[in-house]
Amino acid sequence: MTNLKTIKIGSKVKLKFGKRVELYKIVNPHEADVMKDLISCDSPLGNALLGCKEGETVEFKTAPEESVKYEVENVK
C-alpha cells in the first residue's frame, strides 16, 4: 500500500485542471502571493485543498453557481 501525502500548510501541490497542470504552495494568509504561486490556506482553493491526498479530486466554488474541479497529482 502506498503512503499518500496529505495537503497541509507548507505543502507544494501539483494540480491538473483539464489538460493544464498548475503548481502551488499552500501558505498562511500573510505569506500569500498569487504572482509567486503561494496560495493562502484561507482562499477558496487553499481551503478546499487542505486535507486532500494525492489522486483525489477537489471541487471548490468560484462564483455562487460555478465551481472548478482539480485533480491532485502530487504533494510534497
C-alpha positions in Angstrom: 0.0 0.0 0.0 1.3 3.4 -0.9 1.8 6.2 1.6 -0.3 9.1 0.1 0.7 12.5 1.4 -2.0 14.9 2.8 -2.1 18.5 1.9 -1.3 20.9 4.8 0.1 24.4 5.2 3.6 24.3 3.6 2.7 21.6 1.1 3.7 22.0 -2.5 0.9 20.6 -4.7 0.7 19.7 -8.4 -2.8 20.1 -9.7 -4.4 19.0 -13.0 -7.2 21.1 -14.4 -8.3 19.6 -17.8 -5.0 19.4 -19.7 -3.4 22.2 -17.7 -1.0 21.5 -14.8 -0.6 24.0 -12.1 1.9 24.1 -9.2 1.1 25.9 -5.9 2.4 26.1 -2.3 -0.2 26.4 0.4 0.8 29.1 2.9 -0.5 31.2 5.8 -2.5 34.2 4.7 0.2 36.8 5.4 2.6 34.8 3.1 0.2 34.6 0.1 1.4 35.9 -3.2 -0.5 34.7 -6.3 2.3 36.0 -8.6 4.6 33.5 -6.9 2.1 30.7 -6.8 1.8 31.0 -3.0 -1.9 30.3 -2.2 -3.4 31.2 1.2 -4.9 28.4 3.2 -7.9 30.7 3.7 -8.5 31.2 0.0 -11.3 29.1 -1.6 -8.8 26.9 -3.4 -6.4 26.6 -0.5 -9.2 25.8 2.0 -10.6 23.2 -0.4 -7.2 21.5 -0.8 -6.3 21.2 2.9 -6.6 17.6 4.0 -6.8 16.2 0.4 -4.5 13.4 -0.7 -2.7 12.6 -4.0 -5.1 11.2 -6.5 -8.2 12.9 -5.1 -10.3 15.4 -6.9 -11.2 18.6 -5.2 -14.1 20.9 -6.2 -14.5 24.5 -5.0 -16.8 27.3 -5.8 -15.5 30.2 -7.9 -18.9 32.0 -8.0 -22.3 31.4 -6.5 -23.3 29.0 -9.2 -19.9 28.0 -10.6 -17.3 25.6 -9.4 -13.9 24.2 -10.6 -12.5 20.7 -10.2 -8.8 19.9 -9.8 -7.1 16.5 -9.6 -4.3 16.4 -7.0 -1.4 14.8 -8.9 1.4 15.2 -6.4 2.0 16.6 -2.8 5.4 17.4 -1.4 
